[in-house]
Amino acid sequence: MSDKPVNESRRGAIKAMVGGLAATPLMNLVGLTAAQAEDAKKDLPRLDVKDPTAKALQYTHEAPADKEKVKQTCSTCQFIQVGTGEWRLCQLFPGKVVSTKGWCASWMKKPGL
């Protein structure tokens, strides 16, 4: 009999345990970050349509009728952050929240929709 299969299985088990132990704190951080983002969102100002970036991207709090008809709203855009509520973080407007009913010229369909 050879010790090789036993050693390989022990190494595999040890690698799996160490990998699992290393992943646990990371998973907790991801959950904590999502919770912190929800809390931070409450303190952030709503994007003003007069904001220079908002103007440049033609942002509106309510999608124009033709865009609404084809479901082009911030809630279906790939740039809006995951979360709940009518106002959410958007990658295009850091430090501000946008209306899920809104629209801007950078709208891009969220993958999977």
N, CA, C and O of each residue as an XYZ file, in Angstrom:
452
protein
N       0.833     -1.189      0.000
C       0.000      0.000      0.000
C       0.872      1.245      0.000
O       1.989      1.249      0.516
N       0.337      2.281     -0.584
C       1.093      3.522     -0.682
C       0.465      4.588      0.212
O      -0.754      4.651      0.371
N       1.317      5.416      0.786
C       0.813      6.521      1.615
C       0.356      7.697      0.776
O      -0.292      8.607      1.292
N       0.674      7.696     -0.490
C       0.379      8.830     -1.357
C      -1.112      9.189     -1.384
O      -1.426     10.363     -1.189
N      -2.054      8.262     -1.612
C      -3.464      8.653     -1.618
C      -3.917      9.229     -0.286
O      -4.727     10.155     -0.255
N      -3.403      8.692      0.814
C      -3.797      9.190      2.129
C      -3.289     10.612      2.318
O      -4.033     11.478      2.779
N      -2.029     10.864      1.967
C      -1.455     12.196      2.110
C      -2.194     13.215      1.246
O      -2.449     14.336      1.687
N      -2.539     12.829      0.013
C      -3.251     13.748     -0.868
C      -4.629     14.073     -0.321
O      -5.083     15.214     -0.411
N      -5.299     13.074      0.249
C      -6.629     13.358      0.770
C      -6.534     14.216      2.031
O      -7.401     15.058      2.266
N      -5.501     14.016      2.840
C      -5.310     14.865      4.033
C      -5.028     16.303      3.615
O      -5.575     17.248      4.185
N      -4.167     16.455      2.612
C      -3.851     17.798      2.127
C      -5.098     18.481      1.581
O      -5.340     19.663      1.827
N      -5.876     17.717      0.840
C      -7.116     18.278      0.286
C      -8.073     18.711      1.382
O      -8.698     19.767      1.289
N      -8.187     17.888      2.427
C      -9.079     18.224      3.542
C      -8.581     19.460      4.276
O      -9.370     20.330      4.647
N      -7.280     19.537      4.484
C      -6.704     20.702      5.178
C      -6.891     21.962      4.342
O      -7.242     23.014      4.876
N      -6.660     21.863      3.035
C      -6.859     23.023      2.150
C      -8.316     23.484      2.183
O      -8.591     24.684      2.208
N      -9.243     22.534      2.184
C     -10.663     22.894      2.216
C     -11.018     23.591      3.525
O     -11.756     24.576      3.528
N     -10.485     23.071      4.648
C     -10.772     23.698      5.948
C     -10.182     25.106      6.025
O     -10.846     26.042      6.468
N      -8.941     25.243      5.594
C      -8.292     26.564      5.637
C      -9.020     27.539      4.709
O      -9.237     28.697      5.067
N      -9.393     27.072      3.529
C     -10.135     27.928      2.595
C     -11.472     28.356      3.169
O     -11.875     29.510      3.020
N     -12.162     27.432      3.825
C     -13.449     27.761      4.451
C     -13.290     28.753      5.575
O     -14.091     29.677      5.715
N     -12.258     28.565      6.379
C     -12.012     29.498      7.483
C     -11.658     30.895      6.967
O     -12.056     31.902      7.552
N     -10.914     30.940      5.874
C     -10.536     32.237      5.302
C     -11.734     32.926      4.657
O     -11.816     34.154      4.663
N     -12.665     32.147      4.100
C     -13.818     32.733      3.416
C     -14.863     33.282      4.378
O     -15.587     34.213      4.025
N     -14.958     32.733      5.577
C     -15.994     33.153      6.527
C     -15.932     34.640      6.862
O     -16.962     35.310      6.782
N     -14.771     35.190      7.234
C     -14.739     36.634      7.510
C     -15.082     37.477      6.284
O     -15.700     38.534      6.411
N     -14.686     37.017      5.106
C     -14.999     37.761      3.889
C     -16.496     37.812      3.647
O     -17.029     38.847      3.249
N     -17.177     36.700      3.886
C     -18.626     36.682      3.704
C     -19.304     37.625      4.698
O     -20.282     38.293      4.363
N     -18.781     37.673      5.914
C     -19.337     38.598      6.908
C     -19.118     40.043      6.488
O     -20.003     40.878      6.673
N     -17.963     40.349      5.929
C     -17.688     41.708      5.469
C     -18.622     42.109      4.349
O     -19.100     43.243      4.323
N     -18.893     41.199      3.416
C     -19.795     41.506      2.307
C     -21.182     41.821      2.848
O     -21.806     42.789      2.413
N     -21.675     41.023      3.784
C     -22.980     41.274      4.392
C     -22.999     42.588      5.149
O     -23.975     43.335      5.069
N     -21.947     42.877      5.875
C     -21.857     44.116      6.631
C     -21.809     45.307      5.693
O     -22.435     46.332      5.965
N     -21.085     45.192      4.607
C     -20.988     46.279      3.638
C     -22.339     46.585      3.020
O     -22.678     47.754      2.833
N     -23.119     45.561      2.700
C     -24.446     45.779      2.129
C     -25.340     46.488      3.137
O     -26.091     47.394      2.777
N     -25.259     46.078      4.392
C     -26.066     46.720      5.432
C     -25.625     48.168      5.633
O     -26.464     49.053      5.798
N     -24.323     48.412      5.619
C     -23.821     49.771      5.785
C     -24.243     50.641      4.603
O     -24.537     51.822      4.785
N     -24.278     50.082      3.407
C     -24.702     50.845      2.228
C     -26.158     51.267      2.366
O     -26.515     52.387      2.002
N     -27.003     50.377      2.890
C     -28.413     50.722      3.091
C     -28.531     51.861      4.111
O     -29.318     52.788      3.921
N     -27.748     51.788      5.188
C     -27.788     52.849      6.196
C     -27.252     54.162      5.635
O     -27.818     55.223      5.894
N     -26.169     54.098      4.871
C     -25.574     55.307      4.294
C     -26.534     55.965      3.320
O     -26.582     57.191      3.221
N     -27.299     55.154      2.601
C     -28.235     55.670      1.605
C     -29.241     56.623      2.253
O     -29.662     57.596      1.628
N     -29.621     56.351      3.482
C     -30.603     57.184      4.176
C     -30.063     58.594      4.428
O     -30.829     59.554      4.501
N     -28.746     58.710      4.560
C     -28.127     59.996      4.860
C     -27.698     60.767      3.615
O     -27.338     61.940      3.710
N     -27.732     60.126      2.458
C     -27.272     60.781      1.239
C     -28.366     61.654      0.633
O     -29.552     61.334      0.723
N     -27.957     62.754      0.019
C     -28.949     63.626     -0.623
C     -29.458     63.023     -1.930
O     -28.771     62.236     -2.581
N     -30.652     63.402     -2.286
C     -31.210     62.998     -3.580
C     -30.525     63.808     -4.671
O     -30.183     64.974     -4.477
N     -30.334     63.180     -5.807
C     -29.701     63.859     -6.933
C     -30.600     64.993     -7.418
O     -31.783     64.785     -7.686
N     -30.039     66.174     -7.527
C     -30.758     67.340     -8.030
C     -30.647     67.351     -9.549
O     -29.554     67.188    -10.093
N     -31.756     67.539    -10.229
C     -31.731     67.555    -11.702
C     -30.895     68.711    -12.238
O     -30.534     68.715    -13.415
N     -30.579     69.696    -11.391
C     -29.743     70.826    -11.805
C     -28.251     70.542    -11.622
O     -27.411     71.347    -12.023
N     -27.924     69.400    -11.017
C     -26.535     68.982    -10.835
C     -25.881     68.893    -12.226
O     -26.503     68.382    -13.158
N     -24.638     69.382    -12.381
C     -23.997     69.378    -13.697
C     -23.935     67.994    -14.366
O     -24.156     67.874    -15.571
N     -23.636     66.966    -13.587
C     -23.593     65.618    -14.161
C     -24.984     65.158    -14.552
O     -25.167     64.536    -15.599
N     -25.962     65.463    -13.715
C     -27.348     65.101    -14.014
C     -27.805     65.790    -15.303
O     -28.454     65.176    -16.150
N     -27.456     67.070    -15.438
C     -27.813     67.806    -16.662
C     -27.150     67.181    -17.887
O     -27.790     66.987    -18.920
N     -25.862     66.871    -17.758
C     -25.125     66.302    -18.888
C     -25.714     64.959    -19.324
O     -25.704     64.625    -20.509
N     -26.226     64.194    -18.360
C     -26.801     62.882    -18.682
C     -28.324     62.932    -18.822
O     -28.979     61.896    -18.936
N     -28.878     64.144    -18.811
C     -30.317     64.361    -18.999
C     -31.158     63.605    -17.966
O     -32.241     63.115    -18.286
N     -30.660     63.509    -16.725
C     -31.374     62.778    -15.672
C     -32.694     63.453    -15.318
O     -32.769     64.677    -15.218
N     -33.730     62.644    -15.130
C     -35.023     63.116    -14.634
C     -35.486     62.150    -13.552
O     -35.175     60.960    -13.599
N     -36.237     62.670    -12.569
C     -36.763     61.823    -11.489
C     -37.868     60.900    -11.988
O     -38.116     59.851    -11.394
N     -38.523     61.278    -13.059
C     -39.581     60.467    -13.676
C     -39.181     60.218    -15.120
O     -38.908     61.162    -15.861
N     -39.144     58.958    -15.524
C     -38.774     58.629    -16.902
C     -39.782     59.231    -17.868
O     -40.982     59.218    -17.594
N     -39.310     59.763    -19.003
C     -40.234     60.257    -20.020
C     -41.188     59.128    -20.448
O     -40.842     57.950    -20.356
N     -42.361     59.489    -20.903
C     -43.397     58.504    -21.245
C     -42.899     57.444    -22.225
O     -43.199     56.261    -22.066
N     -42.141     57.865    -23.236
C     -41.664     56.877    -24.211
C     -40.664     55.899    -23.593
O     -40.595     54.741    -24.003
N     -39.893     56.360    -22.612
C     -38.925     55.490    -21.928
C     -39.648     54.580    -20.933
O     -39.313     53.403    -20.801
N     -40.630     55.127    -20.244
C     -41.415     54.348    -19.283
C     -42.134     53.211    -20.001
O     -42.236     52.100    -19.480
N     -42.624     53.497    -21.184
C     -43.371     52.510    -21.958
C     -42.516     51.272    -22.261
O     -43.023     50.151    -22.247
N     -41.240     51.471    -22.530
C     -40.354     50.343    -22.834
C     -39.550     49.912    -21.596
O     -38.546     49.208    -21.701
N     -40.015     50.349    -20.443
C     -39.426     49.973    -19.143
C     -37.972     50.405    -18.977
O     -37.178     49.691    -18.364
N     -37.619     51.568    -19.519
C     -36.286     52.132    -19.330
C     -36.342     53.097    -18.149
O     -36.508     54.303    -18.329
N     -36.201     52.558    -16.948
C     -36.152     53.383    -15.747
C     -34.894     53.010    -14.967
O     -34.246     52.005    -15.260
N     -34.564     53.809    -13.996
C     -33.375     53.525    -13.186
C     -33.455     52.145    -12.534
O     -32.429     51.493    -12.341
N     -34.664     51.696    -12.194
C     -34.799     50.395    -11.538
C     -34.372     49.239    -12.438
O     -34.040     48.165    -11.938
N     -34.374     49.438    -13.756
C     -33.974     48.382    -14.690
C     -32.597     48.637    -15.299
O     -32.194     47.941    -16.231
N     -31.881     49.623    -14.781
C     -30.568     49.998    -15.309
C     -29.458     49.241    -14.580
O     -29.555     48.986    -13.379
N     -28.420     48.893    -15.304
C     -27.314     48.156    -14.695
C     -26.498     49.003    -13.721
O     -25.747     48.444    -12.922
N     -26.618     50.313    -13.758
C     -25.808     51.172    -12.901
C     -26.396     51.391    -11.504
O     -25.688     51.832    -10.599
N     -27.694     51.085    -11.323
C     -28.295     51.284    -10.006
C     -27.825     50.177     -9.073
O     -27.672     49.027     -9.482
N     -27.602     50.532     -7.835
C     -27.102     49.576     -6.863
C     -28.238     48.714     -6.323
O     -29.392     49.137     -6.264
N     -27.883     47.507     -5.934
C     -28.851     46.586     -5.360
C     -29.351     47.176     -4.050
O     -28.581     47.746     -3.278
N     -30.618     47.035     -3.815
C     -31.182     47.544     -2.577
C     -32.691     47.589     -2.661
O     -33.303     47.022     -3.566
N     -33.264     48.265     -1.714
C     -34.705     48.406     -1.677
C     -35.049     49.882     -1.611
O     -34.181     50.726     -1.387
N     -36.285     50.176     -1.801
C     -36.736     51.552     -1.688
C     -36.803     52.261     -3.015
O     -36.274     51.802     -4.028
N     -37.474     53.403     -2.977
C     -37.693     54.195     -4.186
C     -36.453     54.992     -4.588
O     -36.316     55.368     -5.752
N     -35.556     55.252     -3.649
C     -34.324     56.005     -3.930
C     -33.139     55.103     -3.627
O     -33.036     54.534     -2.540
N     -32.234     54.978     -4.615
C     -31.088     54.080     -4.452
C     -29.813     54.718     -4.986
O     -29.843     55.684     -5.748
N     -28.698     54.142     -4.560
C     -27.394     54.585     -5.036
C     -27.216     54.215     -6.502
O     -27.720     53.190     -6.963
N     -26.490     55.065     -7.230
C     -26.201     54.818     -8.640
C     -24.702     55.032     -8.859
O     -24.120     55.980     -8.332
N     -24.091     54.154     -9.632
C     -22.659     54.258     -9.901
C     -22.299     55.544    -10.636
O     -21.172     56.027    -10.519
N     -23.228     56.096    -11.380
C     -22.945     57.291    -12.174
C     -22.966     58.583    -11.360
O     -22.387     59.590    -11.766
N     -23.635     58.544    -10.212
C     -23.780     59.742     -9.388
C     -23.334     59.438     -7.954
O     -24.174     59.327     -7.061
N     -22.034     59.304     -7.723
C     -21.548     58.959     -6.387
C     -21.953     59.992     -5.346
O     -21.935     61.197     -5.595
N     -22.316     59.487     -4.178
C     -22.681     60.365     -3.077
C     -24.111     60.864     -3.115
O     -24.510     61.658     -2.263
N     -24.891     60.413     -4.088
C     -26.282     60.844     -4.225
C     -27.138     59.615     -4.514
O     -26.641     58.596     -4.994
N     -28.422     59.724     -4.218
C     -29.351     58.649     -4.563
C     -30.268     59.131     -5.679
O     -30.568     60.320     -5.788
N     -30.709     58.180     -6.510
C     -31.581     58.494     -7.642
C     -32.918     57.777     -7.465
O     -33.014     56.780     -6.750
N     -33.927     58.293     -8.118
C     -35.252     57.688     -8.071
C     -35.271     56.437     -8.942
O     -34.740     56.442    -10.053
N     -35.879     55.371     -8.441
C     -35.993     54.152     -9.247
C     -36.909     54.373    -10.445
O     -36.876     53.598    -11.400
N     -37.728     55.426    -10.402
C     -38.621     55.767    -11.515
C     -37.945     56.694    -12.518
O     -38.521     57.026    -13.554
N     -36.713     57.112    -12.203
C     -36.005     58.072    -13.042
C     -35.416     57.462    -14.299
O     -35.607     56.282    -14.595
N     -34.687     58.306    -15.034
C     -34.041     57.890    -16.281
C     -32.908     58.860    -16.585
O     -32.971     60.034    -16.219
N     -31.866     58.363    -17.257
C     -30.826     59.243    -17.791
C     -30.317     58.670    -19.109
O     -30.604     57.522    -19.450
N     -29.568     59.473    -19.838
C     -29.095     59.092    -21.167
C     -28.102     57.929    -21.129
O     -27.829     57.325    -22.167
N     -27.564     57.607    -19.969
C     -26.631     56.489    -19.857
C     -27.320     55.184    -19.495
O     -26.656     54.193    -19.190
N     -28.655     55.177    -19.526
C     -29.388     53.964    -19.157
C     -28.906     52.787    -19.985
O     -28.760     52.882    -21.203
N     -28.662     51.672    -19.299
C     -28.259     50.433    -19.969
C     -28.966     49.282    -19.271
O     -28.941     49.174    -18.045
N     -29.588     48.435    -20.055
C     -30.386     47.338    -19.515
C     -29.579     46.455    -18.571
O     -28.467     46.028    -18.882
N     -30.173     46.195    -17.410
C     -29.560     45.324    -16.418
C     -29.504     43.906    -16.980
O     -30.504     43.414    -17.503
N     -28.357     43.248    -16.881
C     -28.260     41.884    -17.388
C     -29.295     40.966    -16.726
O     -29.551     41.067    -15.526
N     -29.863     40.104    -17.495
C     -30.826     39.151    -16.962
C     -32.261     39.614    -17.009
O     -33.158     38.862    -16.628
N     -32.511     40.839    -17.469
C     -33.894     41.329    -17.553
C     -34.469     41.101    -18.928
O     -35.622     41.450    -19.181
